[in-house]
Amino acid sequence: MSSRFIFYPLLLLLLLPGLWAGAQVMNSNLDPAAQQASMFNKGKDSSTFKQSDWKEEHARIYYNYLNSAVTHYPDTLLGSFHRYQPRQPWWIKDLGNYGTAARDPFFTPDIPMGLSLGYHIYDVYQFTLDSLQFFNTTRPYSAFSFMLGSKNEQNVEILHTQNISPGWNIAGRLHYQSAQGFYKRQKANGIAGSFSTNYTSKNQRYYVAAGLVYNRNKQNENGGIPNVRFLDSSSFGDRQLIDVNLPGIVAGSQNSAVTNVLRKMDFYIQNNYSFGKTDTLYTKDSTGMSLQFTPRFRIKHQLQIHSERHIFKDMAPGTQRYRFIDSFGFTGIDTVVGIQNWFYVDNKFSLNGFIGKRKELVQLEAGIGNRIDRFSTQYVSGSDQQSSVGNYLFGELKKEAFTAGQWNYLAAATLFFTGDATGNFDIKASVGKDLGKWGMFSGGFRQNLSNAPYAYTSFRTNFYNRTFSFDKTSTTQLWATVGLESIQLELGVKNNLITNYIYFDSDLNTKQQSEPFSVLQIFGRKLFRLGAFTLDNEVAWQQPTGNAPVNIPALLLRHKLGIETAMFRKALYVAMGLEVKYHTPYYVDGYTPYFNQFFYQKDYKPSNAPECSAYFNFKIKSFRAFVLAEQLQQFFTTNVIQAVGDTPGAVYPAPNAMFRFGFTWILIN
């Protein structure tokens, strides 16, 4: 038995698991609420104390998320800055190139509400309405980020926000990423953009918030390399020399004949008008005054328009590759095309009541919604369409915590009573408290019943058609976390119980397991500090029941040894160190480009070495930069295997040792 298999169980017992949790997800697009839940992840105000043109105040830059009044600040943390570019959680596994299909080995089921399309493999790279930031600034605020990596990897992001007036703000954000990859024909690129605006009337009774989000991800498919043994051959030190399983558009082309593209666009607008009590507050010398409004009743309307398109194209199909359909021959000019579209309009109207003091308000909301969903499949010679008009009821009881020591709790429910989603529901409840310097605790549950996604029940091209029928999927989650700031320790537990789970099997058929199964997860994080030195440890343990058709490692670990210090009379801040992450061997998921999905397989279990990286971050005033060297274990062992392919022996390896350099420059005018 190797030493690392002895070391990690001992470390687990000594540390009591350090935190993984959604709170440590570096991509705020995945779950902004969860990101703020951790005592290790409290954002800092990145504004400088520069005088404002309005009221000679210090510059203030802050924001909140949709339907939340909790204030958040732009982050200026330095120790983990290198992980914000690229924006990925610690455990995410792509196909060996940034921008390609990605999955999370820490079990995280998709939980839709109502009808859905079912493509989530690019979620980690995308902006969402839930992650949309509604700013309020006293001065124009801009942030420019750039990252350059090996094999022409690039990430560029621009954010600008400013208040047109004290009650009206606009914000725009644009992100572009592209990566050529170490292997043939695996180029991926994506663009994400958002625009948001919010306005509050002078008497604070009327409020409007609107947002637009756009995402586009394109992936060249190479089918993986034919066999893992090529990685050990000295003849293929240059990974571009290894052949891949899918051809180019023409012989020798680096552009694959097989591509997948996913486009999404969301528009959202909320209008509400409140009734309540207005108090007039005067300054100590009575020379100034301001209004303070406490709402008691509110009328709210919300409108969301969603458009999504998935495009699969194979410009050089080969009969032997399409083993999952009846045998037939392709000609040299054939192209396989399948396009799936999803469009919906969601209209909802609600009445809101407020109880309690201004800073301790309890909000009660009840409303009714109407949603029109339309799915369609285009396949050159025709199209199929499916439409549904659904109505639903929803309600919520919520109290947010604005200061340390306050309780926060939530109880919410949504129920569809007409349309194809009739009977679907989503019930969730949570409670928590921030204890300030003592730490925090939170817990909750969620129960969801939803239809099978459209992409799992219907997939058609101009050459083949696949349809399946499934029962509704039931998902139950229970979770709890506790943090002790005095000893820098967080612990958590989560249990997922799923009935009628839907997945792709190794024959590339969609299947449903009616037998319930559960996945228990225990996670934790422990931070040690000694002067300028830090040792950051995260551990996650997960255990599915016997027949669960999911591939997940039993143990995931990440350890970071670093030093953070100020230099040159605090003109320069530096953070540098080493990171190691590792998971126990398990049957990794397979990936099929023909459906742009991961599938469950039990044929190949790689034993990957720990992944090592070194970083150097520094900050000068509002300028932050990093240098990151990743996959350093490549100097001593072979590539980590990220996934298997859909042809026998095919694998998707991680890249070779590589470098990334990036920076963020903040401007406050």
RALIN-V388665 format. One record per residue. RES is the residue in three letters. PHI is phi in whole degrees, -180 to 180 (none if undefined). Layout:
RES&PHI + RES&PHI
//
This chain:
MET&none + SER&-72 + SER&-65 + ARG&-67 + PHE&-77 + ILE&-88 + PHE&-64 + TYR&-68 + PRO&-60 + LEU&-66 + LEU&-63 + LEU&-61 + LEU&-70 + LEU&-75 + LEU&-89 + LEU&55 + PRO&-40 + GLY&-81 + LEU&-83 + TRP&-96 + ALA&38 + GLY&-61 + ALA&-64 + GLN&-92 + VAL&-63 + MET&-74 + ASN&-85 + SER&-65 + ASN&-70 + LEU&-76 + ASP&-160 + PRO&-62 + ALA&-67 + ALA&-68 + GLN&-61 + GLN&-86 + ALA&-80 + SER&-99 + MET&-71 + PHE&-82 + ASN&-124 + LYS&-77 + GLY&-67 + LYS&-110 + ASP&-76 + SER&-87 + SER&-74 + THR&-95 + PHE&-89 + LYS&-103 + GLN&-69 + SER&-89 + ASP&-74 + TRP&-81 + LYS&-131 + GLU&54 + GLU&-99 + HIS&-66 + ALA&-63 + ARG&-129 + ILE&-128 + TYR&-151 + TYR&-155 + ASN&-139 + TYR&-98 + LEU&-55 + ASN&56 + SER&-142 + ALA&-102 + VAL&-71 + THR&-86 + HIS&-125 + TYR&-123 + PRO&-56 + ASP&-86 + THR&-129 + LEU&-62 + LEU&-107 + GLY&-62 + SER&-113 + PHE&-60 + HIS&-64 + ARG&-92 + TYR&-85 + GLN&-136 + PRO&-75 + ARG&-81 + GLN&-143 + PRO&-64 + TRP&-59 + TRP&-96 + ILE&-58 + LYS&-117 + ASP&-96 + LEU&-97 + GLY&101 + ASN&-151 + TYR&-63 + GLY&103 + THR&-86 + ALA&-51 + ALA&-133 + ARG&-135 + ASP&-114 + PRO&-64 + PHE&-83 + PHE&-54 + THR&-140 + PRO&-70 + ASP&-77 + ILE&-127 + PRO&-80 + MET&-124 + GLY&82 + LEU&-89 + SER&-154 + LEU&-87 + GLY&108 + TYR&-102 + HIS&-126 + ILE&-75 + TYR&-111 + ASP&-56 + VAL&-65 + TYR&-99 + GLN&-107 + PHE&-85 + THR&-135 + LEU&-63 + ASP&-65 + SER&-96 + LEU&-66 + GLN&-101 + PHE&-104 + PHE&-87 + ASN&-145 + THR&-134 + THR&-95 + ARG&-146 + PRO&-57 + TYR&-126 + SER&-133 + ALA&-137 + PHE&-117 + SER&-122 + PHE&-144 + MET&-138 + LEU&-127 + GLY&-132 + SER&-60 + LYS&57 + ASN&60 + GLU&-79 + GLN&-138 + ASN&-136 + VAL&-131 + GLU&-142 + ILE&-128 + LEU&-128 + HIS&-139 + THR&-146 + GLN&-160 + ASN&-88 + ILE&-73 + SER&-146 + PRO&-56 + GLY&-106 + TRP&-133 + ASN&-124 + ILE&-128 + ALA&-148 + GLY&-134 + ARG&-142 + LEU&-135 + HIS&-131 + TYR&-132 + GLN&-138 + SER&-152 + ALA&-148 + GLN&-76 + GLY&91 + PHE&-82 + TYR&-110 + LYS&-64 + ARG&50 + GLN&-127 + LYS&-61 + ALA&-139 + ASN&-147 + GLY&-158 + ILE&-135 + ALA&-138 + GLY&-144 + SER&-148 + PHE&-136 + SER&-140 + THR&-149 + ASN&-144 + TYR&-138 + THR&-122 + SER&-67 + LYS&-60 + ASN&-86 + GLN&66 + ARG&-91 + TYR&-105 + TYR&-139 + VAL&-136 + ALA&-133 + ALA&-138 + GLY&-150 + LEU&-132 + VAL&-128 + TYR&-132 + ASN&-137 + ARG&-142 + ASN&-127 + LYS&-126 + GLN&-132 + ASN&-77 + GLU&-102 + ASN&-112 + GLY&74 + GLY&82 + ILE&-86 + PRO&-64 + ASN&-158 + VAL&-66 + ARG&-66 + PHE&-63 + LEU&-71 + ASP&-93 + SER&-87 + SER&-67 + SER&-73 + PHE&-121 + GLY&-59 + ASP&-85 + ARG&-65 + GLN&-68 + LEU&-83 + ILE&-78 + ASP&-69 + VAL&-124 + ASN&-85 + LEU&-118 + PRO&-81 + GLY&-84 + ILE&-60 + VAL&-131 + ALA&-56 + GLY&83 + SER&-74 + GLN&-87 + ASN&-95 + SER&-72 + ALA&-74 + VAL&-113 + THR&-137 + ASN&-129 + VAL&-133 + LEU&-127 + ARG&-122 + LYS&-138 + MET&-145 + ASP&-130 + PHE&-122 + TYR&-140 + ILE&-144 + GLN&-128 + ASN&-123 + ASN&-145 + TYR&-129 + SER&-115 + PHE&-117 + GLY&177 + LYS&-113 + THR&-113 + ASP&-110 + THR&-102 + LEU&-108 + TYR&-112 + THR&-71 + LYS&-59 + ASP&-94 + SER&64 + THR&-91 + GLY&-137 + MET&-145 + SER&-148 + LEU&-100 + GLN&-125 + PHE&-106 + THR&-115 + PRO&-73 + ARG&-125 + PHE&-148 + ARG&-143 + ILE&-109 + LYS&-130 + HIS&-129 + GLN&-131 + LEU&-130 + GLN&-129 + ILE&-121 + HIS&-123 + SER&-133 + GLU&-143 + ARG&-138 + HIS&-117 + ILE&-124 + PHE&-110 + LYS&-144 + ASP&-126 + MET&-91 + ALA&-145 + PRO&-67 + GLY&-124 + THR&-57 + GLN&-66 + ARG&-80 + TYR&-96 + ARG&-72 + PHE&-90 + ILE&-127 + ASP&-60 + SER&-66 + PHE&-160 + GLY&-105 + PHE&-102 + THR&-93 + GLY&-70 + ILE&-112 + ASP&-74 + THR&-135 + VAL&-91 + VAL&-133 + GLY&-141 + ILE&-124 + GLN&-116 + ASN&-125 + TRP&-138 + PHE&-136 + TYR&-145 + VAL&-121 + ASP&-118 + ASN&-116 + LYS&-143 + PHE&-127 + SER&-145 + LEU&-114 + ASN&-127 + GLY&-124 + PHE&-129 + ILE&-128 + GLY&106 + LYS&-73 + ARG&-59 + LYS&-92 + GLU&-137 + LEU&-69 + VAL&-105 + GLN&-107 + LEU&-117 + GLU&-133 + ALA&-142 + GLY&-161 + ILE&-132 + GLY&-131 + ASN&-130 + ARG&-133 + ILE&-111 + ASP&-108 + ARG&-136 + PHE&-110 + SER&-150 + THR&-125 + GLN&-112 + TYR&-145 + VAL&70 + SER&-90 + GLY&176 + SER&-154 + ASP&-117 + GLN&-133 + GLN&-145 + SER&-126 + SER&-152 + VAL&-115 + GLY&-122 + ASN&-122 + TYR&-146 + LEU&-108 + PHE&-146 + GLY&-153 + GLU&-154 + LEU&-120 + LYS&-143 + LYS&-135 + GLU&-100 + ALA&-99 + PHE&-103 + THR&-137 + ALA&-60 + GLY&96 + GLN&-84 + TRP&-81 + ASN&-128 + TYR&-151 + LEU&-150 + ALA&-138 + ALA&-141 + ALA&-148 + THR&-135 + LEU&-139 + PHE&-85 + PHE&-121 + THR&-143 + GLY&87 + ASP&-64 + ALA&-93 + THR&-53 + GLY&95 + ASN&-67 + PHE&-150 + ASP&-142 + ILE&-123 + LYS&-146 + ALA&-149 + SER&-152 + VAL&-148 + GLY&-165 + LYS&-154 + ASP&-93 + LEU&-96 + GLY&67 + LYS&-67 + TRP&-81 + GLY&133 + MET&-161 + PHE&-149 + SER&-158 + GLY&-167 + GLY&177 + PHE&-147 + ARG&-146 + GLN&-129 + ASN&-136 + LEU&-128 + SER&-146 + ASN&-72 + ALA&-66 + PRO&-61 + TYR&-58 + ALA&-65 + TYR&-87 + THR&-101 + SER&-148 + PHE&-147 + ARG&-135 + THR&-123 + ASN&-75 + PHE&-122 + TYR&-152 + ASN&-137 + ARG&-129 + THR&-132 + PHE&-139 + SER&-126 + PHE&-134 + ASP&-77 + LYS&-68 + THR&-96 + SER&-109 + THR&-129 + THR&-123 + GLN&-126 + LEU&-127 + TRP&-152 + ALA&-157 + THR&-137 + VAL&-142 + GLY&-128 + LEU&-118 + GLU&-66 + SER&-63 + ILE&-117 + GLN&52 + LEU&-134 + GLU&-130 + LEU&-133 + GLY&-154 + VAL&-142 + LYS&-148 + ASN&-127 + ASN&-111 + LEU&-118 + ILE&-128 + THR&-121 + ASN&63 + TYR&-68 + ILE&-112 + TYR&-157 + PHE&-93 + ASP&-96 + SER&-70 + ASP&-90 + LEU&66 + ASN&-101 + THR&-81 + LYS&-128 + GLN&-133 + GLN&-98 + SER&-74 + GLU&-68 + PRO&-65 + PHE&-144 + SER&-129 + VAL&-129 + LEU&-93 + GLN&-130 + ILE&-122 + PHE&-141 + GLY&-166 + ARG&-145 + LYS&-133 + LEU&-115 + PHE&-106 + ARG&-127 + LEU&-141 + GLY&65 + ALA&-84 + PHE&-90 + THR&-133 + LEU&-126 + ASP&-105 + ASN&-126 + GLU&-126 + VAL&-138 + ALA&-136 + TRP&-120 + GLN&-142 + GLN&-142 + PRO&-85 + THR&-72 + GLY&-50 + ASN&-103 + ALA&-67 + PRO&-84 + VAL&-131 + ASN&-107 + ILE&-144 + PRO&-75 + ALA&-71 + LEU&-138 + LEU&-123 + LEU&-136 + ARG&-143 + HIS&-134 + LYS&-130 + LEU&-106 + GLY&-144 + ILE&-132 + GLU&-127 + THR&-154 + ALA&-103 + MET&-134 + PHE&52 + ARG&57 + LYS&65 + ALA&-80 + LEU&-130 + TYR&-112 + VAL&-128 + ALA&-137 + MET&-148 + GLY&170 + LEU&-123 + GLU&-126 + VAL&-135 + LYS&-131 + TYR&-155 + HIS&-136 + THR&-67 + PRO&-60 + TYR&-160 + TYR&-75 + VAL&-69 + ASP&-67 + GLY&-95 + TYR&-133 + THR&-119 + PRO&-72 + TYR&-70 + PHE&-125 + ASN&55 + GLN&-142 + PHE&-88 + PHE&-133 + TYR&-84 + GLN&-143 + LYS&-132 + ASP&-108 + TYR&-137 + LYS&-127 + PRO&-74 + SER&-111 + ASN&-81 + ALA&-76 + PRO&-59 + GLU&-93 + CYS&-119 + SER&-149 + ALA&-130 + TYR&-136 + PHE&-141 + ASN&-114 + PHE&-147 + LYS&-140 + ILE&-127 + LYS&56 + SER&-98 + PHE&-109 + ARG&-122 + ALA&-146 + PHE&-146 + VAL&-125 + LEU&-130 + ALA&-110 + GLU&-119 + GLN&55 + LEU&-69 + GLN&-64 + GLN&-62 + PHE&-73 + PHE&-123 + THR&-149 + THR&-90 + ASN&-66 + VAL&-68 + ILE&-96 + GLN&-87 + ALA&-162 + VAL&-106 + GLY&-91 + ASP&-96 + THR&-115 + PRO&-54 + GLY&88 + ALA&-72 + VAL&-138 + TYR&-111 + PRO&-86 + ALA&-71 + PRO&-69 + ASN&-72 + ALA&-54 + MET&-148 + PHE&-120 + ARG&-134 + PHE&-129 + GLY&-153 + PHE&-152 + THR&-131 + TRP&-122 + ILE&-104 + LEU&-121 + ILE&-121 + ASN&-80
//
